[in-house]
Amino acid sequence: MRFWQRVAKKHNLRFVLEGIEDEDDDATADDLDIDLRQGYYYGKPHLLKIHSDDPDQ
């Protein structure tokens, strides 16, 4: 994990940890200093509305 964090930082990329399923996974992400996370622990997946898709705009 640390290797990929360094690669992302070197190339100015965001590093996202996926698959956070429970409090233990979240604590591990804390231990690894990973700020961007996603998974069922935070909520079910849903589609985001993109403004350019809105015909009224």
The first five atom37 places (N, CA, C, CB, O) and aatype in JSON, in Angstrom:
{
  "aatype": [12, 1, 13, 17, 5, 1, 19, 0, 11, 11, 8, 2, 10, 1, 13, 19, 10, 6, 7, 9, 6, 3, 6, 3, 3, 3, 0, 16, 0, 3, 3, 10, 3, 9, 3, 10, 1, 5, 7, 18, 18, 18, 7, 11, 14, 8, 10, 10, 11, 9, 8, 15, 3, 3, 14, 3, 5],
  "atom_mask": [
    [1, 1, 1, 1, 1],
    [1, 1, 1, 1, 1],
    [1, 1, 1, 1, 1],
    [1, 1, 1, 1, 1],
    [1, 1, 1, 1, 1],
    [1, 1, 1, 1, 1],
    [1, 1, 1, 1, 1],
    [1, 1, 1, 1, 1],
    [1, 1, 1, 1, 1],
    [1, 1, 1, 1, 1],
    [1, 1, 1, 1, 1],
    [1, 1, 1, 1, 1],
    [1, 1, 1, 1, 1],
    [1, 1, 1, 1, 1],
    [1, 1, 1, 1, 1],
    [1, 1, 1, 1, 1],
    [1, 1, 1, 1, 1],
    [1, 1, 1, 1, 1],
    [1, 1, 1, 0, 1],
    [1, 1, 1, 1, 1],
    [1, 1, 1, 1, 1],
    [1, 1, 1, 1, 1],
    [1, 1, 1, 1, 1],
    [1, 1, 1, 1, 1],
    [1, 1, 1, 1, 1],
    [1, 1, 1, 1, 1],
    [1, 1, 1, 1, 1],
    [1, 1, 1, 1, 1],
    [1, 1, 1, 1, 1],
    [1, 1, 1, 1, 1],
    [1, 1, 1, 1, 1],
    [1, 1, 1, 1, 1],
    [1, 1, 1, 1, 1],
    [1, 1, 1, 1, 1],
    [1, 1, 1, 1, 1],
    [1, 1, 1, 1, 1],
    [1, 1, 1, 1, 1],
    [1, 1, 1, 1, 1],
    [1, 1, 1, 0, 1],
    [1, 1, 1, 1, 1],
    [1, 1, 1, 1, 1],
    [1, 1, 1, 1, 1],
    [1, 1, 1, 0, 1],
    [1, 1, 1, 1, 1],
    [1, 1, 1, 1, 1],
    [1, 1, 1, 1, 1],
    [1, 1, 1, 1, 1],
    [1, 1, 1, 1, 1],
    [1, 1, 1, 1, 1],
    [1, 1, 1, 1, 1],
    [1, 1, 1, 1, 1],
    [1, 1, 1, 1, 1],
    [1, 1, 1, 1, 1],
    [1, 1, 1, 1, 1],
    [1, 1, 1, 1, 1],
    [1, 1, 1, 1, 1],
    [1, 1, 1, 1, 1]
  ],
  "atom_positions": [
    [[0.82, -1.17, 0.0], [0.0, 0.0, 0.0], [0.88, 1.26, 0.0], [-0.94, -0.01, 1.2], [0.61, 2.21, -0.74]],
    [[1.88, 1.26, 0.81], [2.76, 2.44, 0.9], [3.43, 2.72, -0.46], [3.84, 2.24, 2.0], [3.62, 3.88, -0.85]],
    [[3.8, 1.64, -1.16], [4.4, 1.81, -2.49], [3.47, 2.6, -3.4], [4.73, 0.44, -3.12], [3.89, 3.57, -4.04]],
    [[2.2, 2.19, -3.46], [1.25, 2.85, -4.35], [0.96, 4.28, -3.89], [-0.05, 2.06, -4.42], [0.69, 5.15, -4.72]],
    [[1.01, 4.52, -2.59], [0.86, 5.89, -2.1], [2.0, 6.76, -2.62], [0.83, 5.91, -0.56], [1.77, 7.9, -3.05]],
    [[3.21, 6.24, -2.59], [4.37, 7.0, -3.08], [4.27, 7.25, -4.59], [5.67, 6.25, -2.77], [4.58, 8.35, -5.05]],
    [[3.84, 6.24, -5.34], [3.68, 6.4, -6.79], [2.65, 7.49, -7.08], [3.25, 5.06, -7.45], [2.88, 8.36, -7.92]],
    [[1.52, 7.45, -6.39], [0.48, 8.46, -6.6], [1.0, 9.85, -6.27], [-0.76, 8.14, -5.74], [0.76, 10.8, -7.02]],
    [[1.7, 9.97, -5.16], [2.22, 11.28, -4.77], [3.24, 11.79, -5.79], [2.87, 11.19, -3.37], [3.22, 12.97, -6.15]],
    [[4.11, 10.9, -6.25], [5.14, 11.28, -7.22], [4.52, 11.83, -8.51], [6.03, 10.09, -7.54], [5.07, 12.74, -9.12]],
    [[3.4, 11.26, -8.9], [2.76, 11.64, -10.16], [1.56, 12.58, -9.95], [2.3, 10.39, -10.9], [0.75, 12.78, -10.86]],
    [[1.46, 13.14, -8.75], [0.37, 14.08, -8.43], [-1.0, 13.49, -8.7], [0.54, 15.37, -9.22], [-1.87, 14.15, -9.28]],
    [[-1.19, 12.24, -8.29], [-2.46, 11.54, -8.45], [-3.13, 11.37, -7.09], [-2.26, 10.17, -9.13], [-2.46, 11.35, -6.06]],
    [[-4.42, 11.25, -7.11], [-5.15, 10.97, -5.87], [-5.1, 9.47, -5.61], [-6.63, 11.47, -5.96], [-5.21, 8.66, -6.53]],
    [[-4.94, 9.12, -4.35], [-4.9, 7.72, -3.94], [-6.16, 7.42, -3.15], [-3.61, 7.4, -3.09], [-6.39, 8.0, -2.09]],
    [[-7.0, 6.52, -3.67], [-8.27, 6.19, -3.04], [-8.24, 4.74, -2.6], [-9.47, 6.45, -4.01], [-7.93, 3.84, -3.38]],
    [[-8.56, 4.51, -1.34], [-8.66, 3.14, -0.83], [-10.11, 2.7, -0.95], [-8.17, 3.04, 0.66], [-11.01, 3.31, -0.36]],
    [[-10.34, 1.65, -1.72], [-11.68, 1.13, -1.95], [-11.93, -0.09, -1.08], [-11.89, 0.78, -3.43], [-10.98, -0.73, -0.61]],
    [[-13.18, -0.4, -0.86], [-13.55, -1.62, -0.16], [-13.56, -1.5, 1.35], [0.0, 0.0, 0.0], [-13.37, -2.49, 2.06]],
    [[-13.78, -0.29, 1.87], [-13.88, -0.12, 3.32], [-15.24, -0.69, 3.72], [-13.73, 1.4, 3.75], [-16.28, -0.12, 3.4]],
    [[-15.23, -1.8, 4.44], [-16.46, -2.51, 4.77], [-16.86, -2.38, 6.24], [-16.32, -3.96, 4.43], [-18.03, -2.57, 6.58]],
    [[-15.91, -2.07, 7.11], [-16.23, -2.02, 8.54], [-15.28, -1.1, 9.28], [-16.19, -3.43, 9.15], [-14.38, -0.5, 8.68]],
    [[-15.48, -0.99, 10.57], [-14.68, -0.08, 11.4], [-13.2, -0.46, 11.39], [-15.2, -0.09, 12.83], [-12.34, 0.42, 11.44]],
    [[-12.9, -1.75, 11.32], [-11.5, -2.19, 11.27], [-10.81, -1.7, 10.0], [-11.42, -3.72, 11.36], [-9.66, -1.25, 10.04]],
    [[-11.51, -1.8, 8.86], [-10.94, -1.29, 7.6], [-10.7, 0.21, 7.69], [-11.88, -1.61, 6.41], [-9.68, 0.71, 7.22]],
    [[-11.65, 0.91, 8.29], [-11.51, 2.36, 8.43], [-10.32, 2.71, 9.32], [-12.8, 2.96, 9.01], [-9.58, 3.65, 9.03]],
    [[-10.13, 1.94, 10.39], [-8.99, 2.17, 11.28], [-7.67, 1.89, 10.56], [-9.1, 1.28, 12.54], [-6.69, 2.6, 10.77]],
    [[-7.65, 0.87, 9.72], [-6.45, 0.57, 8.94], [-6.12, 1.73, 8.01], [-6.64, -0.74, 8.13], [-4.96, 2.1, 7.87]],
    [[-7.14, 2.28, 7.37], [-6.92, 3.44, 6.5], [-6.38, 4.62, 7.3], [-8.24, 3.84, 5.79], [-5.52, 5.36, 6.82]],
    [[-6.87, 4.79, 8.53], [-6.32, 5.83, 9.41], [-4.85, 5.58, 9.67], [-7.1, 5.88, 10.75], [-4.03, 6.5, 9.59]],
    [[-4.51, 4.34, 9.99], [-3.11, 3.98, 10.28], [-2.2, 4.24, 9.09], [-3.02, 2.51, 10.69], [-1.03, 4.57, 9.26]],
    [[-2.74, 4.09, 7.89], [-1.96, 4.28, 6.66], [-2.03, 5.73, 6.15], [-2.46, 3.34, 5.58], [-1.47, 6.04, 5.1]],
    [[-2.71, 6.59, 6.89], [-2.85, 8.01, 6.5], [-3.5, 8.17, 5.13], [-1.49, 8.69, 6.5], [-3.08, 9.01, 4.33]],
    [[-4.52, 7.37, 4.86], [-5.25, 7.46, 3.6], [-6.52, 8.26, 3.85], [-5.58, 6.04, 3.03], [-7.37, 7.87, 4.65]],
    [[-6.63, 9.39, 3.16], [-7.76, 10.29, 3.37], [-8.96, 9.98, 2.48], [-7.32, 11.7, 3.15], [-10.1, 10.16, 2.9]],
    [[-8.71, 9.54, 1.26], [-9.79, 9.26, 0.32], [-10.14, 7.78, 0.38], [-9.41, 9.68, -1.12], [-9.31, 6.92, 0.1]],
    [[-11.4, 7.51, 0.76], [-11.84, 6.12, 0.97], [-13.26, 5.95, 0.44], [-11.77, 5.73, 2.48], [-14.04, 6.9, 0.38]],
    [[-13.56, 4.72, 0.06], [-14.94, 4.42, -0.3], [-15.25, 2.99, 0.04], [-15.19, 4.69, -1.8], [-14.36, 2.13, 0.09]],
    [[-16.51, 2.73, 0.29], [-16.95, 1.39, 0.61], [-18.29, 1.4, 1.31], [0.0, 0.0, 0.0], [-18.82, 2.46, 1.65]],
    [[-18.85, 0.21, 1.52], [-20.16, 0.08, 2.14], [-20.2, 0.6, 3.57], [-20.6, -1.36, 2.11], [-21.28, 0.89, 4.1]],
    [[-19.06, 0.72, 4.21], [-19.02, 1.26, 5.57], [-19.58, 2.68, 5.59], [-17.57, 1.25, 6.12], [-20.17, 3.11, 6.59]],
    [[-19.4, 3.41, 4.51], [-19.85, 4.8, 4.43], [-21.24, 4.93, 3.8], [-18.86, 5.62, 3.63], [-21.88, 5.97, 3.95]],
    [[-21.69, 3.91, 3.11], [-23.01, 3.95, 2.49], [-23.06, 3.13, 1.22], [0.0, 0.0, 0.0], [-22.03, 2.71, 0.69]],
    [[-24.27, 2.9, 0.75], [-24.47, 2.15, -0.48], [-24.06, 3.0, -1.68], [-25.94, 1.68, -0.62], [-24.16, 4.22, -1.63]],
    [[-23.61, 2.36, -2.76], [-23.26, 3.11, -3.97], [-24.51, 3.79, -4.56], [-22.61, 2.18, -5.02], [-25.61, 3.27, -4.47]],
    [[-24.31, 4.94, -5.15], [-25.39, 5.63, -5.84], [-24.81, 6.49, -6.95], [-26.21, 6.5, -4.85], [-23.64, 6.88, -6.92]],
    [[-25.64, 6.78, -7.92], [-25.2, 7.6, -9.05], [-25.23, 9.07, -8.66], [-26.09, 7.35, -10.29], [-26.13, 9.52, -7.96]],
    [[-24.24, 9.78, -9.12], [-24.19, 11.22, -8.91], [-24.69, 11.92, -10.16], [-22.76, 11.69, -8.55], [-24.33, 11.55, -11.27]],
    [[-25.51, 12.93, -9.97], [-26.01, 13.69, -11.11], [-24.94, 14.68, -11.54], [-27.34, 14.41, -10.76], [-24.44, 15.47, -10.73]],
    [[-24.6, 14.64, -12.8], [-23.62, 15.56, -13.36], [-24.38, 16.72, -13.99], [-22.69, 14.85, -14.41], [-25.32, 16.51, -14.75]],
    [[-23.99, 17.93, -13.67], [-24.72, 19.11, -14.13], [-24.9, 19.14, -15.64], [-24.02, 20.36, -13.68], [-25.94, 19.59, -16.12]],
    [[-23.93, 18.7, -16.39], [-24.03, 18.74, -17.85], [-25.11, 17.79, -18.37], [-22.7, 18.38, -18.49], [-25.55, 17.93, -19.51]],
    [[-25.56, 16.83, -17.53], [-26.62, 15.91, -17.93], [-28.01, 16.48, -17.68], [-26.47, 14.6, -17.18], [-29.01, 15.89, -18.09]],
    [[-28.09, 17.63, -17.02], [-29.37, 18.24, -16.67], [-29.86, 19.08, -17.86], [-29.24, 19.12, -15.38], [-29.23, 20.08, -18.19]],
    [[-30.96, 18.69, -18.5], [-31.44, 19.42, -19.69], [-31.9, 20.84, -19.36], [-32.57, 18.66, -20.34], [-32.0, 21.67, -20.27]],
    [[-32.2, 21.13, -18.11], [-32.66, 22.46, -17.72], [-31.52, 23.45, -17.53], [-33.47, 22.38, -16.45], [-31.77, 24.63, -17.27]],
    [[-30.3, 23.01, -17.64], [-29.16, 23.91, -17.44], [-28.44, 24.16, -18.72], [-28.2, 23.36, -16.41], [-27.45, 24.9, -18.74]]
  ]
}
